[in-house]
Amino acid sequence: GNPELPTAVNITWSSINFKTILQWQPKPSGYFYTVEIHGQISDTKKKCILTTETECDVTDALRNVKETYTAHILSVTSSRMDNFEEPPFAASEKFTPYNQTVLGKPEIRNYTQKGSKLNVVFQDPLTPYTFPNGSFQSIRDIFQHDLEYKLYYWKDQSSGKKDVTTKSHTFEISVDSTKNYCFYIQGIIPSRRENRNGQESTVLCTSLGRNILDEYGAEVFIIIAVIVIAVITLAIVLSVILCKRKKAKAAREKEPLNGV
């Protein structure tokens, strides 16, 4: 080997919906990196040949998503690429996309709250892999029955959260027809030991016609009532004071002048 060349350190796999990026350190100076992906049964694949970057998109080298891979980060000079001499390298930890890729955020396509039913329709995240016709495979196409989704929902302005699970693209749940609800969706692979829960979708809320009590709460009404009572009381007190002053003035005007 060529031990005078530094080898990569801090090698990490970053994978969401099977798009997988390999990252490492340090930035090379006077040499290059070449990435080799070694599978258990597949041929070795070279990626990011003679790169000065410290990351490499290795997605298309991991198409057999249930296979376990190891990455070798080779430290090379351009003049040594054709030599039989093996360059120094650092090896990554093992990585199995099917077990370790993170599930991305589901996309909520439509939701309605009619009466006591809340209906939510969502879409699977897509992967970088394609079918023969060129359309992208979704995570459901790969995980199939291993994939399920959980809907977390709660009354708007409440902290009490409930959840339901489905293997389809829709949720239909019974709710209080007079209340608005907020919710989000999360993909789950129950068979996994790690990375079971995916990323959470955007939180959305229904928007039934709210009354002021729902919007601001009873406390505000109490404050308003106190203010109204105070204003009415003040008005009555002022009216009484003014009335007494008028009577006193009228009484003084009726008194005979002194010395007449």
C-alpha positions as CSV (number, residue, x, y, z in Angstrom):
1,G,0.0,0.0,0.0
2,N,0.8,3.7,0.2
3,P,0.7,4.5,3.9
4,E,2.0,8.1,3.3
5,L,-1.4,9.1,2.0
6,P,-4.0,10.0,4.7
7,T,-7.1,7.8,4.8
8,A,-10.7,8.8,5.4
9,V,-12.2,9.1,8.8
10,N,-15.7,9.6,10.2
11,I,-17.3,7.7,7.4
12,T,-21.1,7.9,7.6
13,W,-24.1,6.7,5.6
14,S,-27.0,9.1,5.2
15,S,-30.1,7.6,3.5
16,I,-33.7,8.9,3.1
17,N,-36.2,7.0,1.0
18,F,-33.2,5.0,-0.4
19,K,-31.4,8.0,-1.7
20,T,-28.0,7.3,0.0
21,I,-25.1,9.6,0.4
22,L,-21.7,8.5,1.8
23,Q,-19.8,11.2,3.7
24,W,-16.3,11.3,5.3
25,Q,-13.4,13.5,6.3
26,P,-10.8,15.2,5.7
27,K,-10.7,17.3,2.6
28,P,-7.9,16.0,0.4
29,S,-4.8,18.0,-0.4
30,G,-2.5,16.7,-3.0
31,Y,-4.4,13.4,-3.5
32,F,-7.9,12.2,-4.4
33,Y,-10.6,9.8,-3.2
34,T,-12.3,7.0,-5.0
35,V,-15.2,5.1,-3.5
36,E,-15.7,1.3,-3.9
37,I,-19.0,-0.3,-2.9
38,H,-18.6,-3.9,-1.9
39,G,-21.7,-6.1,-1.6
40,Q,-22.1,-9.6,-0.3
41,I,-23.1,-11.1,-3.6
42,S,-22.9,-8.2,-6.1
43,D,-19.8,-7.1,-8.0
44,T,-17.7,-4.2,-6.6
45,K,-18.7,-0.9,-8.0
46,K,-16.5,2.2,-8.2
47,K,-18.1,5.6,-7.5
48,C,-16.9,9.2,-7.5
49,I,-13.6,8.3,-9.0
50,L,-10.7,10.7,-8.3
51,T,-12.9,13.1,-6.4
52,T,-11.8,16.0,-4.2
53,E,-15.2,16.0,-2.5
54,T,-15.9,14.3,0.9
55,E,-19.3,12.9,-0.1
56,C,-20.6,10.6,-2.8
57,D,-24.1,9.7,-4.0
58,V,-24.0,5.9,-4.0
59,T,-27.7,5.3,-4.6
60,D,-27.5,3.5,-7.9
61,A,-24.8,1.1,-6.5
62,L,-27.3,-0.1,-3.8
63,R,-30.1,-1.3,-6.1
64,N,-30.4,-4.6,-4.3
65,V,-31.8,-2.9,-1.2
66,K,-31.8,-6.0,1.0
67,E,-28.1,-6.7,0.4
68,T,-25.5,-5.5,3.0
69,Y,-22.8,-3.2,1.7
70,T,-19.4,-1.9,2.9
71,A,-17.8,1.2,1.4
72,H,-14.0,1.5,0.9
73,I,-12.8,5.1,0.6
74,L,-9.5,4.8,-1.3
75,S,-6.9,7.5,-1.0
76,V,-5.2,7.8,-4.4
77,T,-3.1,9.9,-6.7
78,S,-4.1,10.1,-10.4
79,S,-0.8,8.5,-11.4
80,R,-1.4,5.4,-9.2
81,M,-4.9,4.6,-10.6
82,D,-3.5,2.2,-13.2
83,N,-1.0,0.5,-10.9
84,F,-1.5,-2.9,-9.4
85,E,-0.4,-1.5,-6.1
86,E,-3.4,-1.4,-3.7
87,P,-3.9,2.2,-2.4
88,P,-4.6,2.8,1.3
89,F,-8.3,2.9,2.2
90,A,-10.7,3.2,5.1
91,A,-13.8,0.9,5.4
92,S,-17.2,2.1,6.4
93,E,-19.6,0.3,8.8
94,K,-22.0,-2.2,7.1
95,F,-25.1,-0.7,5.6
96,T,-28.4,-2.5,4.5
97,P,-30.7,0.0,2.8
98,Y,-33.9,-2.0,3.5
99,N,-33.2,-2.0,7.2
100,Q,-31.6,1.4,7.6
101,T,-32.9,4.0,5.2
102,V,-35.1,6.6,6.9
103,L,-38.7,6.9,5.7
104,G,-39.4,10.4,4.4
105,K,-42.4,12.6,5.0
106,P,-45.7,11.4,3.6
107,E,-47.5,14.0,1.5
108,I,-51.1,14.7,2.6
109,R,-53.1,15.2,-0.7
110,N,-56.5,15.9,0.7
111,Y,-58.5,16.0,3.9
112,T,-62.1,16.8,4.8
113,Q,-64.1,16.9,8.0
114,K,-67.8,16.3,7.3
115,G,-70.1,15.8,10.3
116,S,-68.4,13.3,12.7
117,K,-66.0,11.9,10.0
118,L,-62.4,13.1,9.3
119,N,-61.0,11.7,6.0
120,V,-57.4,12.1,5.1
121,V,-55.8,11.0,1.8
122,F,-52.0,10.9,1.5
123,Q,-49.2,9.7,-0.9
124,D,-46.2,7.5,-0.4
125,P,-42.8,9.1,-0.6
126,L,-41.0,8.3,-3.9
127,T,-37.6,6.7,-4.1
128,P,-34.8,7.4,-6.7
129,Y,-35.3,3.9,-8.2
130,T,-37.5,3.5,-11.3
131,F,-39.6,0.9,-13.0
132,P,-38.8,-0.2,-16.6
133,N,-41.3,2.4,-17.9
134,G,-39.3,5.2,-16.2
135,S,-41.8,6.0,-13.4
136,F,-40.4,6.2,-9.9
137,Q,-41.0,3.5,-7.3
138,S,-42.5,4.5,-4.0
139,I,-41.4,3.2,-0.7
140,R,-44.6,1.1,-0.7
141,D,-43.4,-0.6,-3.9
142,I,-40.3,-1.7,-2.1
143,F,-41.5,-2.4,1.5
144,Q,-45.0,-3.7,0.5
145,H,-46.7,-5.3,3.5
146,D,-43.9,-4.3,5.8
147,L,-45.0,-0.6,5.6
148,E,-47.8,1.0,7.5
149,Y,-48.8,4.5,8.4
150,K,-49.9,6.1,11.6
151,L,-52.2,9.1,11.9
152,Y,-51.8,11.2,15.1
153,Y,-54.7,13.6,15.7
154,W,-56.0,15.8,18.5
155,K,-58.7,18.5,19.1
156,D,-57.3,21.9,18.1
157,Q,-55.9,23.7,21.1
158,S,-55.9,20.4,23.1
159,S,-52.9,18.3,24.2
160,G,-54.7,15.0,24.2
161,K,-53.4,13.0,21.2
162,K,-54.8,9.8,19.7
163,D,-53.6,7.6,16.8
164,V,-54.8,5.1,14.3
165,T,-52.9,2.9,11.8
166,T,-53.5,1.9,8.2
167,K,-51.8,0.0,5.4
168,S,-53.8,1.9,2.8
169,H,-53.5,5.5,1.5
170,T,-56.5,6.8,3.5
171,F,-57.7,7.4,7.0
172,E,-61.3,7.7,8.1
173,I,-61.9,8.4,11.8
174,S,-64.8,9.4,14.0
175,V,-64.5,12.9,15.6
176,D,-66.5,15.5,17.4
177,S,-68.5,17.3,14.7
178,T,-68.3,20.6,16.6
179,K,-64.5,20.7,17.0
180,N,-61.6,21.3,14.7
181,Y,-58.8,18.7,14.6
182,C,-55.1,18.9,13.8
183,F,-53.1,15.8,12.6
184,Y,-50.0,14.5,11.0
185,I,-48.9,11.2,9.4
186,Q,-45.8,9.1,9.9
187,G,-44.6,5.9,8.1
188,I,-43.6,2.9,10.2
189,I,-41.8,-0.3,9.6
190,P,-42.9,-2.5,12.6
191,S,-40.4,-5.3,11.7
192,R,-37.4,-3.1,12.2
193,R,-35.4,-3.0,15.4
194,E,-34.1,0.5,14.7
195,N,-35.4,3.4,12.5
196,R,-38.9,2.1,12.9
197,N,-40.6,5.5,12.7
198,G,-40.2,7.7,9.7
199,Q,-40.2,11.5,9.4
200,E,-43.5,13.3,10.3
201,S,-45.6,15.0,7.7
202,T,-46.6,18.6,7.9
203,V,-49.2,19.3,10.7
204,L,-52.5,20.3,9.2
205,C,-55.8,21.4,10.9
206,T,-59.4,21.4,9.8
207,S,-61.2,24.7,9.8
208,L,-64.9,24.4,10.7
209,G,-66.7,27.6,11.4
210,R,-65.5,28.6,14.8
211,N,-67.4,30.6,17.4
212,I,-65.7,33.1,19.5
213,L,-65.8,30.8,22.6
214,D,-63.9,28.1,20.7
215,E,-61.4,30.6,19.4
216,Y,-60.6,32.5,22.6
217,G,-61.9,30.4,25.5
218,A,-64.2,31.2,28.4
219,E,-61.5,33.2,30.2
220,V,-61.8,36.0,27.7
221,F,-65.5,36.1,28.1
222,I,-65.2,36.4,31.8
223,I,-62.7,39.3,31.4
224,I,-65.1,41.0,28.9
225,A,-68.0,40.5,31.3
226,V,-66.1,42.1,34.1
227,I,-65.1,45.1,31.9
228,V,-68.7,45.5,30.8
229,I,-70.0,45.4,34.4
230,A,-67.4,47.9,35.4
231,V,-68.3,50.3,32.6
232,I,-72.0,50.0,33.5
233,T,-71.3,50.5,37.1
234,L,-69.2,53.6,36.4
235,A,-71.9,54.9,34.1
236,I,-74.5,54.5,36.9
237,V,-72.3,56.1,39.5
238,L,-71.6,59.1,37.2
239,S,-75.3,59.4,36.4
240,V,-76.1,59.5,40.1
241,I,-73.4,62.1,40.8
242,L,-74.5,64.3,38.0
243,C,-78.2,64.0,39.0
244,K,-77.3,65.0,42.6
245,R,-75.3,68.0,41.4
246,K,-78.2,69.1,39.2
247,K,-80.6,68.9,42.2
248,A,-78.2,70.8,44.5
249,K,-77.8,73.5,41.9
250,A,-81.5,73.8,41.3
251,A,-82.1,74.1,45.1
252,R,-79.5,76.8,45.4
253,E,-81.1,78.8,42.7
254,K,-84.5,78.7,44.5
255,E,-83.1,80.1,47.7
256,P,-83.8,83.9,48.3
257,L,-80.7,86.1,48.0
258,N,-79.2,87.3,51.3
259,G,-80.1,90.8,52.4
260,V,-83.1,91.2,50.1
